[in-house]
Amino acid sequence: METTPSMFLTPDEVSTLTGFRVKSKQVSALQKMGIPFFVNPNGRAIVSRAVIEGTIQAAAVKPRVGWKSNMTK
């Protein structure tokens, strides 16, 4: 039976990604790399697997084209 991968990277995967085992150093490394994450109540960096696998675009927002304010009328 095949198991479904977790929605988030494991602590070992975060360690491999950042090169650090210390939580605060992992946080610093993720910030420097520009990888979106959050810190859980235990101080551990939580990284979405989808961001690393490229299935989610980080802040890919298209600007509105042709929009004009109603205030200019």
C-alpha positions, 0 to 999 in steps of 0.5 A: 500500500502506497502512503500519501506524502505529507502536506508539509516537509518533514523536519529532516527534509527542512534540515536538508533543505536549509543545511541546519538542524537548529530551528532558528538557523533554519528560519534564517536560511529559509528567509534568505532563500525566499522560501515561504514558511511559517513557524509553529508554536514549537518554533519549528519552521513549517514548509509546504511541500507544494511550494518546494515541488513547484505546484504553487507559485509564490505570490504570482499576482497578475496586475489588472490591465485597463483598470481606471479609477471612478474618481477620474470621471 
